[in-house]
Amino acid sequence: MPAGKRRDKTDALFISRRGTALSRQQAYRIIRSAGENAGTVTHTHPHMLRHACGYELAERGTDTRLIQDYLGHRNIRHTVRYTASNAARFAGIWERNNLLEEKDQKKKNELNRLILKN
């Protein structure tokens, strides 16, 4: 960009190389193209970024009500799907909290199998 010229500031999330806001259609095409280039099996669309954000916050242990507020969900049921989706994050919870003794290893294994099954 030539000296003396400045780009206008924008609050847009997606901006062009020139610093202007991308249209909804442009952002959609870029994200869809990125999904195709990555070889995704499902149709990639911008709302998937929102889902990814919810899942990542849940993975990091963020409180469900905070995720709900952040994503703007009126109903907690829409948020719970992010926090209930990964049963594997519960594996080893008893060991981390030191609630069972070593002699109960068999019970811990059975409990972990039940947690992962559901």
C-alpha positions as CSV (number, residue, x, y, z in Angstrom):
1,M,0.0,0.0,0.0
2,P,1.4,3.4,-1.0
3,A,2.7,5.7,1.8
4,G,0.1,8.1,3.1
5,K,-2.8,5.8,2.4
6,R,-4.4,4.0,5.2
7,R,-7.0,1.2,5.4
8,D,-10.3,1.9,7.1
9,K,-10.7,-0.1,10.3
10,T,-13.4,-2.7,10.2
11,D,-15.0,-4.8,12.9
12,A,-15.5,-7.7,10.5
13,L,-14.2,-11.1,11.5
14,F,-13.3,-12.0,7.9
15,I,-11.4,-9.4,6.0
16,S,-9.9,-9.3,2.5
17,R,-6.2,-8.7,1.6
18,R,-7.2,-5.1,1.1
19,G,-8.6,-4.8,4.6
20,T,-12.2,-4.6,3.7
21,A,-14.9,-6.8,5.1
22,L,-15.7,-10.0,3.2
23,S,-19.3,-10.6,2.2
24,R,-21.1,-13.6,3.7
25,Q,-20.9,-15.4,0.4
26,Q,-17.1,-14.8,0.0
27,A,-16.5,-16.1,3.5
28,Y,-18.6,-19.2,2.8
29,R,-16.7,-19.9,-0.5
30,I,-13.3,-19.6,1.2
31,I,-14.3,-21.9,4.1
32,R,-16.0,-24.4,1.7
33,S,-12.9,-24.4,-0.5
34,A,-10.6,-24.9,2.6
35,G,-12.7,-27.9,3.6
36,E,-12.5,-29.4,0.1
37,N,-8.7,-28.8,0.0
38,A,-8.4,-30.5,3.4
39,G,-10.3,-33.5,2.1
40,T,-13.2,-33.3,4.6
41,V,-15.9,-35.9,4.1
42,T,-18.7,-33.6,5.1
43,H,-19.8,-30.3,3.5
44,T,-17.8,-27.5,5.3
45,H,-19.6,-24.3,6.1
46,P,-18.9,-21.2,8.4
47,H,-21.2,-22.4,11.2
48,M,-18.8,-25.3,11.7
49,L,-16.3,-22.8,13.2
50,R,-18.9,-22.0,15.8
51,H,-19.3,-25.7,16.6
52,A,-15.6,-26.1,16.7
53,C,-15.4,-23.3,19.2
54,G,-18.0,-24.9,21.5
55,Y,-16.3,-28.3,21.4
56,E,-12.9,-26.8,22.1
57,L,-14.2,-24.8,25.1
58,A,-15.9,-27.9,26.4
59,E,-12.7,-29.9,26.0
60,R,-10.8,-27.3,28.0
61,G,-13.3,-27.8,30.9
62,T,-15.1,-24.5,30.5
63,D,-18.3,-24.3,32.5
64,T,-21.4,-25.1,30.4
65,R,-23.2,-21.9,31.5
66,L,-20.2,-19.9,30.4
67,I,-20.2,-21.6,27.0
68,Q,-23.9,-21.0,26.7
69,D,-23.5,-17.3,27.3
70,Y,-20.5,-17.1,25.0
71,L,-22.3,-18.8,22.1
72,G,-25.5,-16.9,22.8
73,H,-27.7,-19.9,23.3
74,R,-31.0,-19.1,25.0
75,N,-31.6,-22.8,25.9
76,I,-28.9,-24.8,27.8
77,R,-30.0,-27.9,25.8
78,H,-28.3,-26.4,22.7
79,T,-25.0,-26.1,24.7
80,V,-25.0,-29.4,26.4
81,R,-24.3,-31.3,23.2
82,Y,-20.8,-29.8,23.2
83,T,-20.1,-30.9,26.8
84,A,-21.7,-34.3,26.6
85,S,-20.0,-35.3,23.4
86,N,-16.7,-36.6,24.6
87,A,-17.0,-39.4,27.1
88,A,-13.2,-40.1,26.8
89,R,-12.5,-37.0,28.8
90,F,-13.8,-38.8,31.8
91,A,-11.4,-41.7,31.5
92,G,-9.0,-41.7,34.4
93,I,-11.1,-39.2,36.5
94,W,-10.9,-41.5,39.5
95,E,-7.1,-41.7,39.3
96,R,-6.8,-37.9,39.0
97,N,-9.0,-37.3,42.0
98,N,-7.4,-40.1,44.0
99,L,-10.9,-41.4,45.1
100,L,-10.2,-45.1,44.8
101,E,-7.3,-47.1,46.2
102,E,-5.1,-49.5,44.3
103,K,-7.0,-52.6,45.5
104,D,-10.1,-51.3,43.7
105,Q,-8.4,-51.4,40.3
106,K,-10.9,-53.9,39.0
107,K,-13.8,-51.6,39.9
108,K,-12.1,-48.6,38.3
109,N,-11.6,-50.4,35.1
110,E,-15.3,-51.5,35.0
111,L,-16.4,-48.0,35.8
112,N,-14.2,-46.5,33.0
113,R,-15.7,-49.0,30.6
114,L,-19.2,-48.0,31.6
115,I,-18.4,-44.2,31.3
116,L,-16.8,-44.7,27.8
117,K,-19.7,-46.9,26.7
118,N,-22.3,-44.2,27.5
